[in-house]
Amino acid sequence: MPKIHFTKEALFYIEDVVFWYEKQRLGLSYDFELCLEAGIEEILRNPDAFQKK
């Protein structure tokens, strides 16, 4: 199974986005995290469908 690696900058950016969503509405960051996880799972299931960076 392929692995996905995130740069430190990407992880900091994701953390900032999570905090931003939570400021917009309580619990909204949870919805964002679910969508992020779903996207990562889709990439892992079908890695050739996505561009490598």
Residue frames as a rotation matrix with the C-alpha (Angstrom) as fourth column:
MET 1
0.580 0.815 0.000 0.00
0.815 -0.580 0.000 0.00
0.000 0.000 -1.000 0.00
PRO 2
-0.089 -0.617 0.782 1.37
0.524 -0.697 -0.490 3.45
0.847 0.366 0.385 -0.90
LYS 3
-0.068 -0.007 -0.998 2.18
0.954 -0.293 -0.063 5.93
-0.292 -0.956 0.026 1.82
ILE 4
0.558 0.246 0.792 1.32
0.458 -0.888 -0.047 9.60
0.692 0.390 -0.608 1.94
HIS 5
-0.245 -0.701 -0.669 3.88
0.967 -0.229 -0.114 11.96
-0.074 -0.675 0.734 3.44
PHE 6
0.809 0.499 0.310 3.08
0.496 -0.863 0.095 15.52
0.315 0.077 -0.946 4.50
THR 7
-0.296 -0.876 0.382 5.65
0.422 -0.478 -0.770 18.26
0.857 -0.067 0.511 4.86
LYS 8
-0.597 0.024 -0.802 5.82
0.778 -0.228 -0.585 20.12
-0.198 -0.973 0.117 8.16
GLU 9
-0.949 0.222 -0.225 4.43
-0.260 -0.953 0.158 23.17
-0.179 0.208 0.962 6.39
ALA 10
-0.484 0.808 -0.336 1.44
-0.226 0.256 0.940 21.18
0.845 0.531 0.058 5.14
LEU 11
-0.248 0.375 -0.893 0.74
0.815 0.579 0.017 19.85
0.523 -0.724 -0.449 8.63
PHE 12
-0.784 -0.054 -0.619 0.91
0.438 -0.754 -0.490 23.37
-0.440 -0.655 0.614 10.09
TYR 13
-0.855 0.494 -0.156 -1.43
-0.468 -0.609 0.641 24.58
0.222 0.621 0.752 7.36
ILE 14
-0.299 0.765 -0.571 -3.92
0.240 0.639 0.730 21.78
0.924 0.081 -0.375 8.09
GLU 15
-0.431 0.091 -0.898 -3.79
0.902 0.067 -0.427 22.64
0.021 -0.994 -0.111 11.78
ASP 16
-0.931 0.073 -0.358 -4.50
-0.036 -0.993 -0.108 26.31
-0.363 -0.088 0.928 10.99
VAL 17
-0.645 0.728 -0.233 -7.44
-0.395 -0.057 0.917 25.30
0.654 0.684 0.324 8.80
VAL 18
-0.287 0.523 -0.802 -8.86
0.691 0.693 0.205 23.09
0.663 -0.496 -0.561 11.56
PHE 19
-0.622 0.017 -0.783 -8.71
0.667 -0.513 -0.541 26.00
-0.410 -0.859 0.308 14.01
TRP 20
-0.937 0.275 -0.216 -10.29
-0.344 -0.838 0.424 28.34
-0.065 0.471 0.880 11.45
TYR 21
-0.451 0.806 -0.382 -13.21
-0.022 0.418 0.908 25.97
0.892 0.418 -0.171 10.82
GLU 22
-0.300 0.331 -0.895 -13.77
0.902 0.404 -0.153 25.55
0.311 -0.853 -0.420 14.54
LYS 23
-0.843 -0.017 -0.538 -13.92
0.247 -0.900 -0.358 29.35
-0.478 -0.435 0.763 14.96
GLN 24
-0.821 0.557 -0.123 -16.59
-0.392 -0.394 0.831 29.51
0.414 0.731 0.542 12.25
ARG 25
0.340 0.936 0.097 -18.87
-0.775 0.219 0.593 27.01
0.534 -0.277 0.799 13.96
LEU 26
-0.196 -0.359 0.912 -18.43
-0.875 0.484 0.003 24.61
-0.443 -0.798 -0.409 16.85
GLY 27
0.200 0.212 0.957 -17.88
-0.025 0.977 -0.211 21.12
-0.979 0.018 0.201 15.43
LEU 28
0.903 0.164 -0.398 -17.20
-0.372 -0.169 -0.913 22.27
-0.217 0.972 -0.091 11.88
SER 29
-0.039 -0.987 -0.156 -13.54
-0.998 0.031 0.055 21.30
-0.049 0.158 -0.986 12.20
TYR 30
-0.302 0.012 0.953 -14.68
-0.273 0.957 -0.099 17.72
-0.913 -0.290 -0.286 12.81
ASP 31
0.754 0.621 0.212 -16.54
0.074 0.240 -0.968 17.77
-0.652 0.746 0.135 9.49
PHE 32
0.620 -0.613 -0.490 -13.41
-0.780 -0.420 -0.463 19.09
0.078 0.669 -0.739 7.78
GLU 33
-0.357 -0.810 0.465 -11.28
-0.838 0.497 0.223 16.35
-0.412 -0.310 -0.857 9.33
LEU 34
0.128 0.492 0.861 -13.73
0.039 0.865 -0.500 13.69
-0.991 0.098 0.091 8.13
CYS 35
0.959 0.233 -0.162 -13.55
-0.126 -0.163 -0.979 15.09
-0.254 0.959 -0.127 4.59
LEU 36
0.241 -0.952 -0.189 -9.76
-0.970 -0.231 -0.072 15.24
0.025 0.201 -0.979 4.74
GLU 37
-0.378 -0.351 0.856 -9.58
-0.496 0.858 0.133 11.62
-0.782 -0.375 -0.499 5.89
ALA 38
0.546 0.653 0.526 -11.98
0.156 0.538 -0.829 10.56
-0.824 0.534 0.192 3.12
GLY 39
0.855 -0.278 -0.439 -9.79
-0.519 -0.435 -0.736 12.31
0.014 0.856 -0.516 0.56
ILE 40
-0.174 -0.965 0.195 -6.65
-0.966 0.205 0.156 10.64
-0.191 -0.162 -0.968 1.86
GLU 41
-0.151 0.199 0.968 -8.36
-0.158 0.962 -0.222 7.25
-0.976 -0.186 -0.114 1.82
GLU 42
0.871 0.491 0.024 -9.43
-0.023 0.089 -0.996 7.83
-0.491 0.866 0.089 -1.80
ILE 43
0.451 -0.800 -0.397 -5.85
-0.881 -0.326 -0.344 8.64
0.146 0.504 -0.851 -2.76
LEU 44
-0.413 -0.636 0.652 -4.63
-0.752 0.642 0.150 5.47
-0.515 -0.428 -0.743 -1.03
ARG 45
0.223 0.593 0.774 -7.25
0.035 0.789 -0.614 3.35
-0.974 0.164 0.155 -2.81
ASN 46
0.716 0.110 0.689 -6.49
0.677 0.130 -0.724 4.77
-0.169 0.985 0.018 -6.24
PRO 47
0.220 -0.700 -0.679 -3.09
0.292 -0.617 0.731 6.51
-0.931 -0.359 0.068 -6.20
ASP 48
-0.625 -0.517 0.584 -2.66
0.682 0.002 0.731 6.52
-0.379 0.856 0.352 -9.99
ALA 49
0.253 0.816 0.519 -5.66
0.930 -0.353 0.102 8.81
0.266 0.457 -0.849 -10.37
PHE 50
0.948 0.085 -0.307 -3.84
0.219 -0.875 0.432 11.68
-0.231 -0.477 -0.848 -8.63
GLN 51
0.569 -0.775 0.274 -0.79
-0.048 -0.365 -0.930 13.78
0.821 0.516 -0.245 -9.39
LYS 52
0.469 -0.525 -0.710 2.25
0.881 0.333 0.336 13.22
0.060 -0.783 0.619 -7.19
LYS 53
0.770 -0.224 0.597 3.80
-0.152 -0.974 -0.170 16.33
0.619 0.040 -0.784 -5.67
